[in-house]
Every structure is written in structure tokens, then in C-alpha cells.
Amino acid sequence: MRDREASDAGRFIAVTAARMNERITEVSAAIRAFVEADIAELAGDRRTSELLDASIEANVGTVLNALRYSLPVAGVHAPPAAVEYARRLAQQEVPAAALIRAYRLGQRRLTELIFVELHALDIPAADRITAVERITTILFEFIDRITEQVVAIYDDERSRWLENQNSIRAVRVREVLGGRKSIDVDAVTETIRYPLRWHHLALVLWYPDSATDDDAIPRLRRWVRELAEAVGVAANPLILAADQFSAWAWLPYRAEPGDPVTEIRRFVAGRQGVPDIAIGTLGAGLDGFRRSHRSAQRARAVALARGLPTATVVAAGDPGLATAALVGTDLAETRDWVCEILGDLADDNENDARLRDTLRVFLRAGSSYKAAAAEVDLHFNSVKYRVGRAVARRGRPIGADRLDVELALLACHWYGSAVLRPPR
């Protein structure tokens, strides 16, 4: 008896599927309208809309054939049109969640339409219940399997597309930085999806080689996006992998911001897993884009030469850093010059470090003991004593070579042991 009911229900299901297949275009259009009304992300260009039509009709045809001929779910494959539509959405950065929801809504609407058609038939109550149960099960299994396939295709295409786009973007950005060929600013802006005519703040970010893993670049990308949101940029930041452990980034602003360096340092403070960061100077337009990056690179070179601890932020605009970067082009020569200018004051030990720092502040303050004392938070007499000791350690008074002394002290401040005489 049960076999007969199943057989009769199967026959009614087949008739229903055959009748719906005769007006598949109409059914597909109804499903599309239902889906698009709920998912705004699916609104696309003409080609995308055509693929959506073809995808829905192909999927509906696949499911109706499964109902009509009792096809096994194990053998079903996503139709070519559905595959192409999934790839198209991946390329247009439509979220995968929108694609998944489209299939769920399509399943719901198709189920409703099939039931309307089924109810139009003169079917015994028991057969109707069996048919409804079988239709519901078959629709779920087939849509679930097709969804799984198209989402996997979407993910593969998204990864490939991003890799390709990032490669193209990297080439174009390096061309811009190189400055060796004329640049169509608007065309490049569209290619790299970054507003080159705006104001820019370049960053170089990195993790020490020994303190990271293969996840360094994704971590840096996530970190820059969080930073950009926190400091209120006007568009998405531009982020490129420089190597396995470091990245270049630019933060875009429509107008010149107030004090983004302070905002970045405030964002970094107290956070875990923060990379080292070198911040460039603010720049506007194409030239500013390049200059900001170059200054960030110089700031990073100083930080690396100094061997600063991790989670350090250095900025090209920090007092004396730009000059130190120029002075330290050849650190071996700089070390010899520093030792010549400072004498024994160039020894690498804590006592001389305190004397150098006090003398540096004193000279920068216009040789004012009072101003220097306020800056280093020492008594007037303590500053006077340290300055005297520093000059004594140098071995000669500061006279006509004052500028050389200031530059040498500045190099010591930024490069530390890299330009000092090793302990004897």
C-alpha cells in the first residue's frame, strides 16, 4: 500500500514538474523578482543581470528535472550558468552571504510555486501529503548541494581574482613610485582603487622575521584596516605586501588632517600584537603620494639601524629623524665621524648616554640651562653639571664646530649603538 502511494505521489510530482517546465521562463522571472526585492547587492550591470537570469533558469530546470525523473542528488552538478554567475559576483566583490541567501530565497519561492501547481491537480489527500514531503526533501537536498558547489567556486574565484588584482595593483603602484614614466592619474586611480589626487599619509609596517609566521601579511592588512577606521580616513587604505614580513600602506584624506601621527600612536598604545610602524610625512596629490612613502622608508631605515624594540612607532616628522636619516646613509662612516666629533663622549655606556642626551637638549634649547632643565625634568644645577661633564668627556670646548656636535648627538640619539664606540 505504501509503495503504491509513493508511486502515485511520484507520478503527481512528475506531472507537476513537467507542467512547470513548460513555463520555466515565467517561473524563473518570478523567482528573480522575489530574490532581487530582498537582496540589494545583486543589482549589477547588464552582463551580471543576464547571468542572473540564466543562472536562475538553469537551476530551476535542474531541480524540475530532478523532480520529474527522480534523479539522484549525488550526481547533480551546478549548471554552467550558475557557475559563471558565482564567478561574476566574486569578481564584483558581492559578499558570498548574498549568493547563499539568493539560493535560500530561490528555494523558498520555487517551493511555493510548485505547491501552487500541485494543488491545481486533483490528488487524493494521502498522495498530496506524500508528494509535499518528497518535494520538500528533494528541493532542499538539490539546492543545498548546488549551493555548496557554487560557494566553493565563488571562494576559488575570489582568491584568484584578488591575487590577480593585487598583482596588477602592485605593478601600477610601483610604477607610480618609480616616477620613470608619465602617469594618467585618473586611470591609475581607477586601477588601484585609491584616490591619488587626495592627501596621503604613508606607512611601512613590519614584524621581526623571528617573531612572526606565514600569516604576517594578512595580519598586517587587517591591522591597517582597523587603524584606518580608527583614525577616520575618507576612503579605503591602500595596502601592498612589500615582502613576507612587511607591507606598505597609504591612508587617504580628502583634506589635510589635524594630527594623524598622534592619533596613530594613541591607537597603538596598549594594544597586543602591534607591528613596528614607520610613518611618512603628509603629502598631497601624486608627488605627495611618492614623498610620503619615501619619508616612511627613511624612517624605517633609522628604526632598523637603531634596533628599536618591537611595537615601536617612528615618524618622519619626529624632531631630527629626517636629518638623522641623511646623516646615517653609511653607518660605518657615520660611526667614525661621530667618534671624531664627540671623542670619549661617543662611548657606548649608560653614563655617557645620559650626558649626550642632556647636552643634545641643552644645545637644541639655545644653550639655555633653564629651558633644558624644564625639558629633561632636572634641576638647573644638575643640567649645568652634566653639560660640563659632557664637554669634558668630549675633550675640547664647543665652539665653531657646534653644528657638527649637534648633528653627531642627533645621530647618537636615533641610531644608538650603531654609531657609538663599543665598550672598551
C-alpha positions in Angstrom: 0.0 0.0 0.0 2.8 2.4 1.0 4.7 1.6 -2.3 1.5 2.3 -4.3 1.1 5.7 -2.5 4.8 6.5 -3.2 4.4 5.6 -6.8 1.2 7.7 -7.2 2.9 10.6 -5.4 5.9 10.3 -7.7 3.6 10.4 -10.7 1.9 13.6 -9.5 5.2 15.2 -8.8 6.4 14.4 -12.3 3.3 15.9 -13.8 3.7 19.0 -11.7 7.3 19.4 -12.7 6.5 18.8 -16.4 3.8 21.5 -16.4 6.1 24.0 -14.7 8.9 23.3 -17.1 6.6 24.3 -19.9 6.6 27.9 -18.5 10.1 27.8 -17.0 10.9 31.4 -18.1 7.8 32.7 -16.3 8.7 30.7 -13.2 12.3 31.9 -13.3 11.2 35.6 -13.7 9.0 35.3 -10.6 11.9 33.9 -8.6 14.3 36.6 -9.8 11.9 39.3 -8.8 11.4 37.7 -5.4 15.2 37.4 -4.8 16.1 40.9 -6.1 13.5 42.5 -4.0 15.2 41.2 -0.8 19.0 41.4 -1.8 20.1 44.8 -2.9 23.7 43.6 -3.5 22.6 41.6 -6.6 21.8 44.7 -8.6 24.5 44.7 -11.2 25.4 45.7 -14.7 23.7 44.3 -17.9 26.1 41.4 -18.1 25.6 40.4 -14.5 21.8 40.7 -14.8 21.8 38.5 -17.9 23.9 35.9 -16.0 21.4 36.1 -13.0 18.6 35.3 -15.4 20.5 32.4 -17.0 21.6 31.1 -13.6 18.1 31.1 -12.1 16.5 29.4 -15.2 19.3 26.8 -15.3 18.9 26.0 -11.6 15.1 25.8 -11.9 15.5 23.5 -14.9 17.9 21.2 -13.0 15.6 21.0 -10.0 12.5 20.4 -12.1 14.3 17.6 -14.0 15.2 16.0 -10.7 11.6 16.1 -9.6 10.3 14.8 -12.9 12.8 12.0 -13.4 13.7 11.2 -9.7 17.3 12.0 -10.4 19.8 11.2 -7.5 21.2 14.2 -5.7 24.7 12.7 -5.8 25.0 13.1 -9.5 23.9 16.7 -9.7 26.3 19.5 -10.8 25.8 23.2 -10.7 24.7 24.4 -14.2 27.4 26.3 -16.2 25.3 29.5 -16.0 25.2 29.2 -12.2 28.9 28.7 -12.1 29.6 31.8 -14.2 27.2 33.9 -12.1 29.0 32.9 -8.9 32.4 33.8 -10.5 30.9 37.1 -11.7 29.8 38.0 -8.1 33.2 37.1 -6.8 34.9 39.5 -9.2 32.5 42.3 -8.3 33.1 41.9 -4.6 29.5 40.9 -3.9 29.6 39.1 -0.5 29.3 35.3 -0.5 26.4 35.7 2.0 24.4 37.4 -0.7 24.9 34.5 -3.0 23.9 31.9 -0.3 20.8 33.9 0.6 19.8 34.1 -3.0 19.7 30.3 -3.2 17.7 30.1 0.0 15.2 32.6 -1.1 15.0 31.0 -4.6 14.3 27.7 -2.9 11.5 29.2 -0.9 9.9 30.8 -3.9 10.2 27.8 -6.1 8.7 25.6 -3.4 5.7 28.0 -3.2 5.2 27.9 -6.9 5.4 24.1 -7.1 2.9 23.8 -4.3 0.5 26.1 -6.2 0.8 23.9 -9.3 0.4 20.8 -7.2 -2.7 22.0 -5.6 -4.2 22.6 -9.0 -4.2 18.8 -9.6 -7.0 16.5 -8.4 -4.9 14.4 -6.0 -6.1 12.2 -3.1 -5.2 13.7 0.3 -2.8 11.0 1.3 -0.9 11.3 -2.1 -0.8 15.1 -1.7 0.9 14.8 1.7 3.4 12.3 0.4 4.1 14.5 -2.6 4.6 17.6 -0.5 7.0 15.7 1.8 9.0 14.4 -1.1 9.1 17.7 -2.9 10.3 19.5 0.2 13.1 16.9 0.7 14.2 16.9 -2.9 14.3 20.7 -3.2 16.3 21.0 0.0 18.9 18.3 -1.0 19.4 19.7 -4.5 19.6 23.3 -3.6 21.9 22.5 -0.7 24.2 20.6 -3.0 24.2 23.2 -5.7 24.8 26.0 -3.2 27.7 24.1 -1.7 29.3 23.8 -5.2 28.7 27.4 -6.3 30.0 28.8 -3.0 33.2 26.7 -3.4 33.5 28.1 -6.9 32.9 31.6 -5.6 35.7 31.2 -3.0 38.2 29.9 -5.5 37.4 32.7 -8.0 37.5 35.3 -5.2 41.0 34.2 -4.2 42.2 34.0 -7.8 40.7 37.4 -8.6 42.1 39.1 -5.6 45.6 37.7 -6.2 45.4 38.9 -9.8 44.1 42.3 -8.8 46.7 42.7 -6.1 49.4 41.8 -8.6 48.1 44.4 -11.1 47.7 46.9 -8.3 51.3 46.3 -7.0 52.7 46.8 -10.5 50.9 50.1 -11.0 51.8 51.4 -7.6 55.5 50.6 -8.1 55.3 52.4 -11.5 53.8 55.4 -9.7 56.6 55.3 -7.0 59.3 54.9 -9.7 58.2 58.0 -11.5 60.1 56.9 -14.6 57.1 57.1 -16.9 54.2 59.6 -17.4 51.2 58.7 -15.3 47.5 59.2 -16.1 46.4 59.9 -12.5 42.7 59.3 -13.1 43.3 56.0 -14.9 45.7 54.7 -12.3 43.4 55.8 -9.5 40.7 53.6 -11.1 43.1 50.7 -11.5 44.5 50.7 -7.9 41.2 51.8 -6.4 42.9 54.6 -4.4 42.4 58.4 -4.7 45.8 59.6 -5.8 44.6 63.3 -6.0 43.8 63.4 -2.3 46.1 63.9 0.8 48.1 60.8 1.8 50.0 59.5 4.9 52.2 56.6 4.0 53.1 53.8 6.4 55.6 51.0 6.4 54.7 48.2 8.7 56.6 45.0 9.6 57.1 42.2 12.0 60.5 41.0 13.0 61.4 37.9 10.9 61.8 35.8 14.1 58.6 36.8 15.7 56.0 36.0 13.0 54.8 33.3 10.6 53.2 32.9 7.2 50.2 34.9 8.4 52.1 38.1 8.7 50.7 39.9 5.6 47.0 39.0 6.3 47.6 40.2 9.9 49.1 43.5 8.6 46.2 44.0 6.2 43.7 43.5 9.0 45.6 45.8 11.3 45.8 48.6 8.7 42.1 48.4 8.0 41.3 48.7 11.8 43.8 51.6 12.1 42.3 53.4 9.1 38.8 53.1 10.5 40.0 54.4 13.9 41.8 57.5 12.5 38.9 58.5 10.3 40.2 58.2 6.7 37.9 59.2 3.9 38.3 56.0 1.8 39.8 52.5 2.0 43.5 52.5 2.6 45.9 51.2 0.0 47.8 48.2 1.3 50.6 46.2 -0.6 52.8 43.4 0.6 56.4 44.5 0.4 57.8 41.1 1.3 57.0 38.2 3.5 57.0 40.2 6.7 56.3 43.8 5.8 53.7 45.9 4.0 53.3 49.4 2.5 50.2 51.4 3.2 48.7 54.8 2.4 45.9 56.4 4.4 43.7 58.7 2.2 42.2 62.1 3.4 40.1 64.4 1.4 41.6 67.4 3.2 44.7 67.8 5.3 44.1 66.1 8.7 45.0 67.6 12.0 47.5 65.4 13.7 47.2 61.8 12.3 50.6 60.7 13.8 49.3 61.4 17.3 46.1 59.6 16.5 48.0 56.5 15.3 50.2 56.5 18.4 47.1 56.7 20.5 45.5 53.8 18.6 48.6 51.7 19.0 49.1 52.4 22.8 48.3 49.3 24.9 47.4 47.0 22.0 48.7 43.5 21.6 50.4 42.1 18.5 51.1 45.6 17.1 53.7 45.6 14.3 56.6 48.1 14.0 55.4 51.2 12.2 57.2 53.9 10.3 55.1 56.9 9.3 55.8 59.2 6.5 55.1 62.9 6.1 51.7 64.1 4.9 51.6 64.8 1.1 49.1 65.8 -1.5 48.5 64.5 -4.9 50.8 62.3 -6.9 54.0 63.9 -5.7 52.8 63.8 -2.1 52.0 60.1 -2.5 55.6 59.4 -3.5 57.2 61.7 -1.0 55.2 60.3 1.9 56.3 56.8 1.0 60.0 57.8 0.7 60.0 59.5 4.0 58.3 56.5 5.6 61.0 54.3 4.1 63.7 56.6 5.6 62.1 56.5 9.0 62.0 52.7 8.8 65.7 52.6 7.9 66.5 54.6 11.0 64.4 52.3 13.2 66.0 49.2 11.8 69.5 50.5 12.2 68.8 51.5 15.8 67.4 48.1 16.5 64.4 49.6 18.3 62.2 47.2 20.3 59.0 45.8 18.7 55.7 47.7 18.7 57.6 50.9 18.1 56.2 53.8 16.1 58.6 56.2 14.4 57.5 59.1 12.3 59.5 61.0 9.6 58.2 64.2 11.3 59.8 63.3 14.7 62.3 66.0 15.6 65.6 65.3 14.0 64.7 62.0 12.3 64.8 63.2 8.7 68.2 64.8 9.3 69.4 61.6 11.1 68.3 59.6 8.1 70.5 61.7 5.8 73.5 61.6 8.2 73.2 57.9 8.6 73.4 56.9 4.9 76.6 55.0 5.6 76.6 53.9 9.2 80.3 52.8 9.2 81.4 56.3 8.1 78.9 57.9 10.4 80.4 56.0 13.4 83.9 57.1 12.5 82.7 60.7 12.2 80.7 60.6 15.4 83.7 59.3 17.4 85.9 62.0 15.8 83.5 64.8 16.8 82.5 63.6 20.2 85.7 61.9 21.4 85.2 59.8 24.6 81.6 61.1 24.8 80.9 58.6 21.9 81.5 55.6 24.2 78.6 53.2 24.4 77.6 53.1 28.1 74.8 54.4 30.2 76.7 57.3 31.8 77.8 58.8 28.5 74.3 58.2 27.1 72.8 60.4 29.9 75.5 63.1 29.2 74.9 63.0 25.5 71.2 63.3 25.9 71.4 66.3 28.3 73.9 68.1 26.0 71.7 67.5 23.0 68.7 69.0 24.7 70.8 71.9 26.0 72.1 72.8 22.6 68.7 72.5 21.0 67.3 74.8 23.6 69.7 77.5 22.5 72.2 76.8 25.3 69.7 77.6 28.0 70.2 75.7 31.2 66.7 76.7 32.4 64.9 75.6 29.2 66.9 72.3 29.1 66.1 71.7 32.8 62.4 72.0 32.1 62.6 69.6 29.2 64.6 66.9 30.9 62.9 67.5 34.3 66.1 68.1 36.2 67.3 70.9 38.5 69.2 73.8 36.8 72.4 72.9 38.5 72.1 69.2 37.5 71.9 70.2 33.9 74.8 72.6 34.2 76.9 69.8 35.8 76.0 67.2 33.1 76.8 69.7 30.3 80.1 70.4 31.8 80.9 66.7 32.2 79.8 66.1 28.6 82.2 68.8 27.3 84.9 67.3 29.4 84.3 63.8 28.1 84.5 65.2 24.6 87.9 66.6 25.4 87.5 70.1 23.9 85.1 73.0 24.1 82.2 73.5 21.8 82.9 76.5 19.6 82.9 76.9 15.8 82.0 73.2 15.4 78.8 73.5 17.3 76.7 72.3 14.3 78.8 69.2 13.9 78.3 68.4 17.6 74.6 68.8 17.3 74.5 66.5 14.3 76.7 63.9 15.9 74.4 63.9 19.1 71.4 63.6 16.8 72.9 60.6 15.1 73.6 59.1 18.6 70.0 59.7 19.7 68.5 57.9 16.7 71.0 55.2 15.9 72.3 54.4 19.4 74.9 51.6 19.4 75.1 51.5 15.6 77.1 54.8 15.6 78.8 54.5 19.0 82.3 53.2 20.1 81.9 49.7 21.5 82.7 49.4 25.3 86.5 49.1 25.9 
